[in-house]
Amino acid sequence: MKGVSYDQVEAAARELLREGRSPSVQAVRAALGTGSATTLNKHLHEFWMRLGESMEVPDLEGMPDSLIEPLRALWNQAREVALDKLAQEREQARGEAEQAHGQAERARHERDQLQHQVDQLSADLATSQAHNQSLTDSHAALQSQLQDTIAQLHAARAESEQKSQAHRRDRQHFAQQLRHYRQLVRERDAQLRAQEDAHAQALQEERKRNEAQEAHWLQELDRVREDAKARIGQAEADKHRLEERLQTSQAELEQARSDARERDQRWERQIQTVRSEATQRVEDVQVMLVSAKDEAASLRAELKAVKTETKTLRQQYTHVVDDRDRVSRENEELKARANRSETGPGD
């Protein structure tokens, strides 16, 4: 834009003087609404110089002599007042100019600072733009990675769906197999229960047979014992007769009686042992029958053991019978000796 001209400054200054105000830089700028302090100060300085030159003594030729001197004195007085006023105005203008100059210096300093800030901001802007470009590149790279990741996710999702479908098929297959296995287990359980029932029934029958055999053995043992008692009584009677008839064979008869007592005691002990063992075996069989359903396999082993023990009892019973027969034979031998002793060698 074009600067303020001298004519504009002069017109504004003369208007201010007519209004009775001092034409300072601020007043002229306010009147014009524009203009820098330096330009206004230069034009105002020229205005005051021209105004001083226009205050020379005017030409008084043709005027009466009586008026020339009073007019010259009045003009000089007015000129001095104007010059004083001009000096004051100049001083004020100079101060305002200096003030404006200081303000201009400060403005230049502020402008330099602002320029420095602008330069700094420009550098920061360039850095920010470079950073933004880097961020833009990074964003583009991340966007590309994101697209790749999304594609991988879609592929993984498709693969997962395929695996899920395969897993569902496998699970259905496994469920079918599980149902088949459960059916087999139920059938096997039914078979095992049937076998257990059969084993339990067999054990029950075996227990009954054992009880019957045990009763038979006890009856047989009682009969044997009664027979033994009878035979012992007979032997005692024979012994008394032998004591009366065989005075000479007292020592032998005493020894035979002692042997008979020992055999009787041993026989009684064996009978008690057999009875105790038989009773214990019956109790064991009853205990085994209580836990037959939970211990089928153990019962089979115990049943075998019971059969073995039964065989042992039979063997023991056979031994008892053998002992009884042996005692009978010994009694017969004693009787034969007694008879031989009675008849004597002379007969």
Secondary structure, DSSP 8 states (H G I E B T S, - for coil): -----HHHHHHHHHHHHHTT----HHHHHHHHS---HHHHHHHHHHHHHHHHHTTS----TTS-HHHHHHHHHHHHHHHHHHHHHHHHHHHHHHHHHHHHHHHHHHHHHHHHHHHHHHHHHHHHHHHHHHHHHHHHHHHHHHHHHHHHHHHHHHHHHHHHHHHHHHHHHHHHHHHHHHHHHHHHHHHHHHHHHHHHHHHHHHHHHHHHHHHHHHHHHHHHHHHHHHHHHHHHHHHHHHHHHHHHH-STTHHHHHHHHHHHHHHHHHHHHHHHHHHHHHHHHHHHHHHHHHTTTT-HHHHHHHHHHHHHHHHHHHHHHHHHHHHHHHHHHHHHHHHHHHHHHHHTTT-
